[in-house]
Structure formats: structure tokens, C-alpha cells
Amino acid sequence: MSIITNPLELQEIISRVGWFIPLWVPRPRNPNVDLNFTPARLAACTQVNHLWRTSLTPILWRVYDWYSCARVPWTSLAPNLHHLRYVHLSLPWELDMVPTRLKALCLYSEGVQASTLLRANSHIAELTWNSGYCKDHNPSIQSALEALSRLQVCHFHYYHFKAPKNLDRILLHNPDLQRLTLFHVEGISEDYPYGSLENLTLLRLQVDWLQNPGLANLVRFCPRLETFEYEAAVACPTFVLVQNLWECCPGLHTLRRLDYRLHDPGHLQEDVAELEVLALLQAAGPGGLKVLEMALLTLTDRICLDLLERHGQALEKVELRPQRVNAANVRNVARLLRSCPRLVSLSVQHVTPHGVPLGGLPGFPPRESLHFLDVDETWCCENTLESILLRGFTPDYTMEEGSTEVRVIPRIEGVPFWHWDKDKEFLERIAGHDWAYNVVPVAAEDGDVRLDNIPQDLRDLRRIVFDRVARWPQMRRVVVENLEHVKMPSNRERSL
């Protein structure tokens, strides 16, 4: 038997190399969401010889996204259906045959032979179903969904359930389900005795609560739930959810209130909003919350003290989006930094009810804001903190002097190079600790916001933060208003 000495004659090596050939490349304008399908290089490699073709073709055809692969002819796809593992489809499926070995399926229309694809892949582990507000589903769709039996991740977007039992039938046949998202679904109009979702660890509910009051009961059947995410829309039964979580989900350690949009947030009473947050803090299990992400009106003293008393020793990630700018938010951010020894990431960003960043109020003295963070008290997360983001803590430097209204800070894509020259002294100081700007700035076009000078209040706040964290061993990212800095690898780390 001959011994292969050339590593490029081993199928395992060729396949491993193939995974490093860029196939899906982020699009410059939206790199976190959109990817370009760039098959030319990998396709060329499949033409080297038979071994390379059999090794690399499964990688080339592993994923089919109808949008990114729009130029791929169906005649090229047909002989490679057996390689497909992940399919994202919105246009009609034009082949007589369908793939049968899928692991994940994402459907954005009923007119894509959805029931055929589902029945041919009843073993899939992940399903995303988006029916686009269609209320008259083909009966074959429901029966095809009920035929699925190995789902671990399931997302329903805009699906209309004829009755709560239709959802229950789908869940009942998938005992291994771990993650469930219900986004703008309809039809869960009453409480229903769902079968136990023994393995569900993440539940995300972004729904119209007026149309789906029965969903508040769903968490009672998730005994191993660890992460609960929901949208606090109109008529959200917050206190019912809290009671159900507290009674039935002892392992809950991550809570995300995704949004806090109201028709008229200015008329919401502060004490009512505070009571809702205080109730939510009681929903976690005995181990406390590790992750808290929440939109709220104000981080009041009462909320902060209760948060620290119940969860301060467990918190690892805190992301807060207050909708009102005031001294309480600043004062209590300082309390969090002084009282959470396991904190890894802290993000506090003042936003409007629609998520747009807010600048500080001119009537809110910046020196008072800075004082709370600059007092001579120890931040106890020195050995754990990796990232800190603070926005809306200094006056909006795009405001005209004397203005009394809150202004939105425009997103700054780039600023002139000479802006950074005026920040040279600070840059040289932090460079000694391996810190730098995260993005190389580009010249701003006419009409964009230009920062001739970094406002003194912003300089002071950044200095306060860096004086604290610049030398901390785990620290990697600091964002203060629109200035973002990152820790670069040291020479020793680069050599490892």
C-alpha cells in the first residue's frame, strides 16, 4: 500500500483548507447583516482534479441564499441538491426535486413549495418561518409543521395560528426544542395547557399582547428556561409574566426587555414605570441575573438599589437604555461600577422611545454628571470588566448655546483628520497602554457633523474612564459618546 506524503492529496487536508477560502464576504455598507456570495475562487479549486472536486464541492454548495445566489442558475443547483444543508428562500422553488438533507430552513413565503420542503426535511434542527401577515394559511402548511420532530431552534414571524392548540401541536412533536421566537404572531387568544417544553432554554416574545394574551401563560411550561426576551408593547401583562417566571422558571438568569415603546411616553407616570422594573427584577431564579438588558424611563435610586441587592454579585452584562436624561442615571451607573464584582460589560445609552440616541440636557450641569463618576471610590470590577459604553452623559455638542430642548446626536460616519490632530496629546498618552481609536477616521463630506474641537466635558468624562480602566487586565473597549477606543494586542501577545 502506497503512503501519501503530499498533504494536498489528503481529502481531510483539502477540505480543511477549503473552509478558509472566502465564500461569503460581508458587504461594506451592512457587514453585520448582508453577505455577498463569491464562489469564483472556491469553484476554480474544484476544477484542479477529481480529489479536489469531491473534497470542495460540498463546501461550495452547503448554503443557498436566494438573495445572494440570485445569479446562480437552477441548472447548476440541481445536481448539487444533496450537498445543501442551509436554505434561505423567498422566491418560488423552480426545480421538480427538493433537497432532503437540510439542517436549517428559512422560508419567507408560502409560495415556495413550503409544505414540500418541510415534509422532505422533517428532521431539520432549525426553522425560520415568515408568512408575511398571511392569515389564510394553506392547511397543508400546518400539517407539514406538525410533522417536524427534531427542531432545536424555531422562529415564527407573522404567523397566524388558527388556535392555541395549533402552536401546541408543533411544540409537542419537538421535545428537543431549545430556542423559540414568536415575532408578531396572532391567534393565541386564550390560555392553553401546553405540553411541557422540558429543554427550552430561550424564549423570545415580540408580539401584540392585545391579540395574544394567552402567551403570558407559555412560560409556565418551560421549567429549564434560562433566557427570556420580550417586547413591552401596549397591554403587555408584565406582572403576570413576572409571577409565571418566578413560579416556574427557577433557572432564569438572562432577562431582556427589548423595547419600551408607548403611544405617548411623556404621559407615563414615573412611579408606574418604576414598579414594572422592580417587579421584573423579582423574576430571576435564586442564582440571580447574570445578564440584564432593558429599555426603561429612568434608572432610579430605588431600581438600582434593588438590582444590586438581588443581583449585584451575579451580574456580568448590563445594557440599559434610559429614555430620560437626569442625574439619577449617572449616579446609579457609578453605583453599578462600585458594586458588581463580576461585571464584564456595561452599556448605558440614553435613547428616545424609538431607539435614537439622545444628547445630554443643557440644563443638566456636566460637572455634576462627572462628579458622580469621579468620586474617590473603588470600582470593584477591575479583574473582569472588558467593555464600557456611555452615551448621553455630556451636553449635546451640536446644540446652539442657550437651547433648552433635547437634540438627537446625528450618527457620525467620519470626521476630518485634523480633528484627531487636536486629540494628539490624549492619543499619545493612551498609546503607552496599547490603546487606540477603533476606526481610522475619514474626511467628512460637506453637510456632515464636524468636530472642530472635542468638547471639554467629553474630554473630562473620557479622562475619568481611562484613568480608571486603562491598565485593567481584561479591558478591551471604551466608548464615550461618539469616541470609541480599543485595546490593541501587546507585543508579547502578538508574538504568541
Secondary structure as UniProt FT lines:
FT   HELIX           7..9
FT   HELIX           11..18
FT   TURN            19..20
FT   STRAND          24..26
FT   TURN            28..29
FT   TURN            31..33
FT   STRAND          35..37
FT   HELIX           40..45
FT   TURN            46..47
FT   HELIX           50..60
FT   STRAND          63..65
FT   TURN            66..71
FT   HELIX           74..77
FT   HELIX           78..83
FT   STRAND          86..89
FT   STRAND          104..107
FT   TURN            111..113
FT   HELIX           114..120
FT   TURN            121..123
FT   STRAND          126..130
FT   TURN            132..133
FT   HELIX           139..146
FT   STRAND          153..157
FT   HELIX           164..172
FT   TURN            175..176
FT   STRAND          179..183
FT   TURN            198..199
FT   STRAND          202..206
FT   TURN            209..211
FT   HELIX           213..221
FT   TURN            223..224
FT   STRAND          227..230
FT   TURN            234..235
FT   HELIX           238..248
FT   TURN            250..251
FT   STRAND          254..257
FT   HELIX           265..267
FT   HELIX           270..280
FT   TURN            281..282
FT   TURN            286..287
FT   STRAND          291..296
FT   HELIX           301..311
FT   TURN            312..314
FT   STRAND          317..322
FT   HELIX           327..339
FT   TURN            341..342
FT   STRAND          345..349
FT   TURN            353..354
FT   STRAND          357..358
FT   TURN            362..363
FT   HELIX           366..374
FT   TURN            380..384
FT   STRAND          387..391
FT   TURN            397..398
FT   TURN            401..402
FT   HELIX           417..421
FT   TURN            422..423
FT   HELIX           424..431
FT   TURN            432..434
FT   STRAND          435..437
FT   TURN            446..447
FT   HELIX           456..469
FT   TURN            470..471
FT   TURN            473..474
FT   STRAND          477..480
FT   TURN            481..482
FT   STRAND          483..487
FT   HELIX           491..495
//
